[in-house]
């Protein structure tokens, strides 16, 4: 037991849950990669921490998005490849193709607005939602308390 009277989690359920939820993101990206396109109206907003070790992207993009960046995978993406620990994709920024390599450990949020499904990953270093996405348009971030959107947050299950 710790000082607050709760038992110490020696199994690491929080980390296990986060890994399982990132597996959902991995599986969704793998489906898109195998199909060569996203089915029906599906599209993904993926917010990731740009300074996480293993993130590979152009320096000017890291300078423009020093903390987090939201990318959209919908119609114009190329060479989506998914491995156990990261995914790679080519997206255009200001008309110029750029290769991104993003470890799953860098992902802060995942949202598919076509089916109102979102995941937010717990991380003390994750700042608030970004105000802009890569295209310069306002971010279409996952709402957390309105409509019939499903946001999976583990905070409700934690002891306070």
C-alpha positions in Angstrom: 0.0 0.0 0.0 1.1 3.6 -0.7 0.7 6.5 1.6 -2.8 7.2 0.3 -3.9 3.7 1.3 -4.2 2.3 -2.2 -2.2 -0.7 -3.4 0.8 -0.2 -5.7 0.2 -1.4 -9.2 3.1 -3.8 -9.8 1.5 -5.1 -13.0 1.3 -1.7 -14.7 -2.3 -1.7 -15.9 -2.1 1.9 -17.0 0.8 1.2 -19.4 -0.8 -2.1 -20.6 -4.0 -0.2 -21.4 -2.2 2.5 -23.2 -0.3 -0.1 -25.3 -3.6 -1.9 -26.1 -5.3 1.3 -27.2 -2.3 2.2 -29.4 -2.8 -1.2 -30.9 -6.2 0.0 -32.1 -4.5 2.9 -33.9 -2.0 0.5 -35.4 -4.7 -1.9 -36.6 -6.7 1.0 -38.2 -3.6 2.2 -40.0 -2.7 -1.3 -41.1 -6.2 -1.7 -42.6 -5.7 1.5 -44.5 -2.3 0.5 -45.7 -3.5 -2.9 -46.9 -6.4 -1.4 -48.8 -4.3 1.3 -50.3 -7.0 3.8 -49.2 -9.4 4.5 -46.4 -12.7 2.8 -46.8 -15.9 4.8 -47.3 -15.7 8.2 -45.6 -13.1 7.3 -43.0 -10.3 9.7 -42.3 -7.8 10.0 -39.5 -6.7 13.0 -37.5 -3.5 12.0 -35.7 -1.9 14.3 -33.2 1.6 13.5 -32.2 4.4 15.0 -30.1 7.0 16.2 -32.6 10.0 16.0 -30.2 9.5 12.4 -29.1 12.6 10.3 -29.9 12.1 8.5 -33.2 9.9 11.1 -34.9 11.4 11.8 -38.3 10.2 14.8 -40.2 11.6 17.9 -41.9 13.3 20.3 -39.6 11.2 23.2 -40.8 8.1 21.3 -39.8 9.5 20.7 -36.3 10.3 24.4 -36.1 6.7 25.2 -37.1 5.2 22.7 -34.7 7.6 22.5 -31.8 5.4 20.5 -29.5 2.5 18.8 -31.3 1.3 18.4 -34.8 -2.0 17.1 -36.2 -1.9 15.3 -39.5 -4.8 14.3 -41.6 -4.8 11.0 -43.4 -7.7 11.0 -45.9 -7.3 11.3 -49.7 -3.8 12.6 -50.4 -1.3 10.4 -48.6 1.2 8.0 -50.1 3.3 5.0 -49.1 1.6 4.3 -45.7 3.7 1.6 -44.0 3.0 0.3 -40.5 5.3 -1.6 -38.3 5.0 -2.8 -34.7 6.4 0.4 -33.2 5.8 3.2 -35.8 4.2 4.2 -39.0 5.5 6.1 -42.1 3.6 8.1 -44.6 4.2 10.8 -47.2 2.0 13.9 -47.0 2.1 17.2 -48.8 2.9 20.4 -47.0 2.4 23.5 -49.1 2.4 21.3 -52.1 5.7 19.6 -51.3 5.7 15.9 -50.4 7.3 15.2 -47.0 8.1 11.8 -45.5 7.1 11.3 -41.9 8.0 8.5 -39.5 6.0 8.5 -36.3 6.5 6.1 -33.4 3.2 5.0 -31.8 4.7 6.3 -28.5 4.5 9.8 -29.9 0.8 9.7 -30.5 -1.3 11.9 -28.2 -4.7 11.7 -29.9 -6.4 9.8 -32.7 -9.8 10.8 -34.2 -11.9 9.4 -37.0 -14.7 12.0 -37.4 -16.6 9.9 -39.9 -17.6 7.5 -37.1 -17.1 9.9 -34.2 -14.4 7.7 -32.7 -11.4 9.1 -30.8 -8.7 8.0 -28.4 -6.7 10.3 -26.2 -3.6 8.9 -24.6 -2.6 9.8 -21.1 0.8 11.5 -20.8 1.8 14.2 -18.4 3.8 15.8 -21.2 0.9 16.1 -23.6 -0.2 19.7 -24.0 -3.6 20.9 -24.9 -5.0 20.3 -28.4 -3.1 22.3 -31.1 -4.9 25.3 -32.6 -3.9 24.5 -36.2 -3.3 21.5 -38.3 -0.7 21.1 -41.0 -2.8 22.8 -43.7 -3.2 25.9 -41.7 -6.9 25.3 -41.2 -8.3 25.2 -37.7 -8.0 21.8 -36.1 -11.0 19.6 -36.2 -10.2 18.1 -32.9 -12.2 15.5 -31.1 -14.9 17.1 -28.9 -14.8 15.6 -25.4 -18.3 16.4 -24.1 -20.7 17.1 -26.9 -22.7 15.1 -29.5 -22.4 11.4 -29.7 -18.7 11.3 -30.1 -16.9 8.4 -28.4 -13.7 9.5 -26.7 -12.0 6.9 -24.6 -10.2 8.4 -21.7 -8.8 6.4 -18.8 -9.2 9.2 -16.2 -12.7 8.0 -15.2 -11.2 4.7 -14.1 -8.4 6.2 -11.9 -8.6 6.5 -8.2 -8.3 10.1 -7.1 
